[in-house]
Amino acid sequence: MKKIFLLLSLTVMLLSSQTTHAKIWRINNTPGVTADFTSFTSAVASALVLNGDTLHFESSTIDYPGATLTKRLVIIGLGYFLNPANVTTPGNAGLQAVTAESRIGGFTINTGANGSKFLGITLSSVNIGASATPYNLVFEKVHFIGGLNFSNATHSNITVRKCFFLNTGVQATTGNLSNLVVENCIFNGFGAYMSLQSLTGSANIIRNNTFYETYFSDLPNCYFANNIISSISYEWVFTNTTVKNNLFGKATQVLPVTASANQLGANMTNVFLLTGSFDARLQLKAGSPAIAAGLTVGAVVTPDCGAFGATDPYKLSGIPNIPSIYSYNVPTSIPSGSATMNVTFSTRNTN
């Protein structure tokens, strides 16, 4: 327990060194570990936690229950897929010294949380129901194990980048959603989807994502480019959508008459590595038809298709862009009469 406490303290010290104004609050529900708060609910309810503050959810084997968020906060964890020994979702070795994720149960985002950001955290279902325009929410390097749901209200300015959706997706079937950006994300599994019937406007971008063995999706009123859709069974629906430079596993996928430079019937065994950790296996293999198949930017750069393409690609395990402790050595005991102990730890900048 001393090792865990020390590691988390060092992590927060390094994170604190990056911030000069807003306060960082430690959240830890592990028995025996002292932190500022033990739950999401208590932190959000506290009068001490102000708009612009950061809630740092520390590694825990116990899920953190959800809450209703009504403040503008940064919600940050340590990343995901951290345990290489996990048989179901094998992780990436050497990225964090701890192997347990920070997981938050289903919660609601309401008015007052405008401008909040979620980073390096694992989230169950997120429900955005209250109206706030613009919402200015950012989900970056987030592991979604439950859906990101918009309903019965007007929402705008939502950014979802470098996230991993496991058997879930983004849903907006009622209300009005606009200015949505989904880039460099991985949607994995039969239960993954994008159901966006209420998407409106002309500034919606769905670009450089990987949809692996996903369910059908409904995408109106958006720009859809440089994506990889592996399914050979489900028809995607595009209405008033620009569709360019995508790879489809389905040879008979129906495209708008304005679609251009798309590949149909792509053999996905030639596209992905399909070995390694749970997210690394969706990197492109040598000779992949997705390499340099994206839409050329500025007549200079021709990116790869998929989540690992473009100038700011998906990052393995969603490691947040703060200093990361990836190994440490703490003595198991201190000699009698000694007032000090030697601790060795290794850290790197993960920008």
PyMOL commands that set and color helices and strands:
alter all, ss='L'
color gray80, all
select helices_A, chain A and resi 2-16+40-45+268-270+280-282+316-318
alter helices_A, ss='H'
color red, helices_A
select strands_A, chain A and resi 24-27+54-57+68-69+74-76+103-104+107-109+117-119+122-123+126-128+137-140+143-144+148-150+154-161+164-166+169-172+176-183+186-188+193-195+205-207+210-212+218-220+223-225+228-229+237-239+242-244+247-248+324-329+344-348
alter strands_A, ss='S'
color yellow, strands_A
deselect
rebuild
show_as cartoon
